[in-house]
Amino acid sequence: MMKTQKTFFFALSTIAILQSPSFLYPMRKDNSIKKSRFLLKTIKTSTKKIHTLDVGNKDTFVCTIANKATLLDLQDPQIKEKNQFTLDGEKTSITRFSPKGDKLAVKNGKNIKIITLSDGKTYAENQTVITELEDVNSFAWHPDNKHFAITKIFMLKLFEYAIENNIPKEVKTHYLEGYSNASSISFSPNGNYISYIGRKYFKGHEIGFVNLKTGKTLKEKLPISDDEKKITFIPQKNCLIIATNQGEKEASLDILSIKNDTVETIKKIPLTGHVECINCFTSGKSAVIATGEKINIVNLATGKIKHTLEGHTKKITNLKCTKNGKYIISTGKDYTIRIWKNPPDSSEVKKERLDFLREKKDILKVATLWKNAA
């Protein structure tokens, strides 16, 4: 009888362990996930700083170190380098894939050029579309893949990409009066507005928007820094997320809505730590936020941290999500590129746990048999 009871309690204990959330996804008390669980790969880059990072729509991403750019492919099991090419000048400050991933804009020094990628992944020297646009501050692609914008002193210029002879055609010029500089530009998902950070004469910065149809300028005074890594649009929505640091230990996320030429702050999410950079998943439900060496995944509806990923040993410098939402790519001052799997939501974890239990249905049957026998 004693042996029967011991076996029965052993079976029940086994079921309890299998049903535990930590069995599939071990978590710490602070909701951080063990660093090895979702860290898929770490790429070391010797002892040189990674300046830029961007992700295409074909699981391709590009990073630049000094004047060298490297294309890498996430679909390759080894995530090997596909192409590496040298750029003119010393330091690259901007890399931007076009929405379709067939072009790559690269700013090296003060000039910018656009390169075509034959299959969305391959670079060829003879495929340069625009060899040089001088004195460029910042760059952004329009969602239609045919337009782009650049900023220069006192103005924001929007160019139309002309297919004939690969020559860009200037469409509009918007003059932004009262600024000494305008930078960090980005198109809204519907392409009707473009955001920018304007630097006032000795008065800090403010966020502005231009209605591309009417030319009307909208302004929102916020204590922001001139750093495009802390600003991102929420995909599928005309909402902009801005991260603002209040010292080294506190920060906040401001979510701005742009509708009918009106800018409104619809949500403010308090954060702990100093924000280095932010990005948003294509679904628009969650944002990834780098604070120091950690990556926090925040639910934008509730403002709560869903997961914390740890692995970098020094501050994170760049952060991007892939278009399909499966991966997160980060670079840091520890001279590494890290590729992470996007952790599943709690509902997905529950489904995986139930599927796992169904596979172990024989154990459940044994437990039932022993219970009836007792």
N, C-alpha and C positions, 0 to 999 in steps of 0.2 A: 504493500500500500504506500509506504514511504517513497519507494522508487517511482511509483506512478505519479505521486504529487510533485516530486522534484522535476520530473520530465515535463509535466504540465506547466509548472511555473517557468521552466526554462523556455518553453515554446512561447508563452505569453510575453516574456522579456524580450525574446527575439523580435516579436511583432512590434513591440513598443519602440525598439531601436530603429526598425525599418520605417516606422511612421514618423520618426523624429525629423524635423526640417534640417537639423545639422548633419544628418546622415548623408544627404546628397550635397548640401551646400553649407559647409562649416562656417559659422560666423563668430565674431568676437562680440564682447558686450557692447562695443561702440558701433556695431553694424558693419565694421570693416571686414572684408573677405580676405582670407589667407592669400598672401601675395602670389602663390604659385597656382591658385585655382583658376583664375581667368587671365593670367599673364601668358600669352601664347608664345611670344618671342621677344628677345632683347638683342638689338643690334648695336654693337659698340662702334664709335666713330673716332677712334684714337683719342687725341687730346685737343680737338678743335671744336669750337662752338657751332651748333646747328642754328643757322639764322632763320630759315623759313620752312614752312610745312604746309602742304595743301593736298586735298584728296579729290580725285576725279570720280566720274560716275561709273567707271568700269573696274572698280577695286584696284585702281592704280593710285599711288601717291608719290609725291615728289618732295625731296628735301634738298636744301642747299647748304654747303659749307664753304665760306669764303666766296670764291668765284666759280665753284663747281656745283653743278646740279645733277642729281641722281634720281632716275625713275625706278620705282620698285612696284612689284606686282603681288597683291595679296592672294591671288588665285594660285600662284606658284607655292607648292607645299613648303619650299625652303625660303620663300620670300626673297628671292635672289634679285640682284641688281639687273635691270633690263638695259638701261642705257645710262651713260655718264657723259656729260659734255661740259666744256669749259666756256665761261662767259667772259666778255670784256669787262675790265675794271677789277676792283678788289673785293667788294662785298655786295651780296645780293640781299635786298630788303623786301622784295615782293615776288611771290609766285602765285599765279591764279589759273586754275583750270577753267575753261569755258563750261557752261551748263551741260553741254553734250559730251564734254571730255575730249573733243577733237582738236582743241587748241590750248596752248599754254602761254600765258603772259608772264614775262620775267623782267623785273627791274633790277638793273645792276648799275650802281652809282646813281646818276641822275637821269639815265635814259631807260626806256622800256622797249622791248620788242616782243612780238607775238610769233610763236612757233606753231606750225601745224603738226599733229601727230597722226601718222598714216592710219593706224588702227586703234587710236586712242591710247596707245602705250609706247609707240616707237618714235624716236626722234631721228631726224635726218638733217644734215647740215644744209642741204639745198632746199629745205622746206620753210625757210623763214618768210613770214608774210609781211610783217612790218619790221624793218630793220632798226628804226630808231625814232623815238619821240623824246624830245629833250626836256630837261628841267621838270620832271614829273614828281609830284608829291605822293599821290596814291592812285589806285586803279580799281575798277569794278566792272564785272560783266553784267550785261542786261540778261534777264531770263530767256529772251528770245534767241540768244546765242549769236545775234547779228550786230548788236550795239555794245559799246562799252563807254565808260566815262573815266576821265582823268582830272585831277585837280592841279592847278598852278596858283601862284600868288594872285589873290583878289578874284579868282574866277574858278568856276567848275565847268569843264567842257565835256560835252557829250558828242561822241563821234559815231557815225554809222559805218559799219564794216562793209566796204565795197568789194565784191567778188572780182570785178573786172580789173585785171592787172595788179591785184592785191594792194590796192591803194585805199587808205581810209578816207572817208568823206565826212567832213564836219557838218553836223546837222544843226545843233543849237549851242549857244553860249549863254550861261547864266552868270551874271556878275553878282557877287556876294559882298555888298558894301559893309564897311565897318570892321573888316577882319584884316589881320596881317597875314593870315595863313588859313587854309582849309584843307583838311586831310581826312583819312579813315572813312572813305565813302563806301556805300553799299546800297544796292537796289532793293526795293521791297519785293516780296514774292510775286505780286501782280504786275510789277514793272511800272507802276504809276508814280511812285515816289522814289527819291534817292536821298539817303541820309548822309550827313557829313558832320565833322567836328570843326567848328570855327574857333579860331584863336582871336580873342579880343585884344586890343592894344593894352597891355599891362593889366588886364582884368580877367585872366584865366580863360577857360574854354566853355562853350555851350554847344548843345546838339541842335542841328537844324535839318529841315526837310525841304525839298523842292518838288512841287507838283510839276511833273514833266509835260503835262498837257497845257496848263495855264501859265506856268512859270512862277507861280506864287511861292514865296518863301515862308516857311513856318519855323518858329524857334521855340525851344524849350530850355529854360535856364536850369541846368543841373551842375553840381560841383563835380565834373568829370575830368578825367585826364585824357591827354591826346594819345590814346593807345587803342588801336583797332582790334587788338586781341581781347579786349574787354567789352566788345559790342558785337551783337549778332541778331539777325532777324529770325523770328520763329517761322520755319517753313509752313507754307499753306495759309499763313495769317499775316495781316498787316500790323504785326506787333514787333517791337524792337526790345531786346534785353540789354540793359546796361549794368555793368558791375562797377560799383564805387567803393573804394577802400576808405575806411575811417581809422587811419592808423595802421598798425601792424597786426592787430588782433581782431578787428571787427570790419565787416563789410556788408553790403546790401545789394540785392538785385532789384532794379526798377524795370517793370514791364510797361512800355508805352504803347498805346493804341493810336493809329493814324487813320482817321475816318472823316470824310467830308471836310478836308482841310483843317481838321481839329486834332491837336495832340493832347492826349489825356493819359495820366499815370493811373493804370487800372490795378496794379498790384505792387507791393513792396515786400521783398523776402529778406529777412535778416540772416546774415551768415557769420560764421566764426572763422577767423583766420584772414590772411592777406591774399586776395585773389590775384593770380598771375594771368590767367586767360580763361575764356569760356567758349563753348560751342553748343549747338543744339541738334538733337536727332531730327531726322526728316519727318517723323510722326508729329513733332511739335509738342509732345507730352512731357518730355524730360530734357533737361539741360545738363551738360557736363561742365564742372567747374574745378579748375586747378587751384588749390590753396597750398602753397609751399610745395612739398613733395607728394601730396595726396591728390587723388581725383575723386570728387564727390559727384554722384549722380542724383540730381534733385528733381522731384516731381513738381512741375510748375503749377499744377492745380492746388496742391496742398502746401507746397513750400517745404516739404519734408525731404530729408536725405534718404534715398532708397538704398544706396550702396556706397561704400568707400573703397577705392582700389589703392593699394600701396605697393611700391616696388622701387620707385626712384629714390636715390640717396641724396639728391640735391634738388633745388627748385626746378619746377616744370616751366619750360619756356614756350612751348607750342602745344596745341591740343585740337584735334579734329575727330569728327565722327564720319564713318563711311556713309555713302548715300543709302545703302540698304539697311543701315542700322545695326549691322552685325558686329562691327568692330569700332574700337576707339584707338587712335594713334596719338602718342605723346612723345615729346622730346624734352630733355632736361639738361641742366648744367653739369650733370654727371656724364655728359658726352654719350648719351644713349638714345636710341629710338626704341620705344616699347609699343608692342601691338597687343591689345587686350580684346578679349571676347566680351561683348556687352552682356552683363549679367541678366538673367531672365527676371520678369516680374514675379511677385509672390504667387499669382494665379498660375503662371507657367510652372513654377516650382512645384505647386500642389499637384498639377496634372502629371508632371514627370514622376512625382512620388507615388501617385496612384497607379501609373503605368508600371512602375517598378514593383509595387505590391502585387499587381495582377500577375506579373511574371513569377512571383513567389507564392502563388496560390496554394501550392502543395503544402507549404508550411502552415497556412491557415487551416487547411483540411486536417492536418495532423493535430493542431491545437484543439480543434473541435472534437475530434475523435477521443483525445485524452480527457477532455472536459466531460464528455458523455460517459466515458469509462469510469471516471471518478465518481 
